[in-house]
């Protein structure tokens, strides 16, 4: 469904968390790491170790982005 309407990813809890922050008057910057493809995009479900490896591989790039971004937000 998401692909049909132009979506690329779906998060598990980001929207409810942002809604609560908005109700509390908290500004939010959402950043996510995509750890695996959706079940309908692969023949077999994701293995936990593969998801962990994908996230670990992305952490270096995410750290670099945050190191550039945080001073701009301060």
Secondary structure, 3 states (H helix, E strand, C coil): CCCCCCCCCCCCCHHHHHHHHHHCCCCCCCCCCCCCCCHHHCCCCCCHHHHHHHHHHHHHHHHHHHHHHHHHHC
